[in-house]
């Protein structure tokens, strides 16, 4: 679990996100789950780009709401 103290910073400047990137690169995780999309993106396009980048490395990007949904819809 990573708690980000300053989510107003760009992702590349967040210590927590840099830890996530390290875990992704080393194959230590298979999913990144955020409370909502706004925690890691400013637009649906940015979310889709980030999700595609992670997916290319074998990691799924999800929100808590999408996990709780019976259909798995991303929120």
Phi, psi and omega in degrees: 000139177237128174253125183262115183289334182225081182291356178282344178287155174298149182309316183295347181255359182271126180302318180297317180293323177298325175294317178300315179301319178297315178297319178298311182299327182270359179075020183280343182229157179243354180205150172239123181241126178245161177299316179204169183297327183296344179291334183231359181210157180256354182204161176300326179293319178295319177300312182298320178296313180297317179298319179294319178298315180292318180300322179297339179256010177083020183240133179266138176254123183222166171249161177302320181296324181289333178285322181285337182287134180296336180265352178074024181290137180283134180239000000 
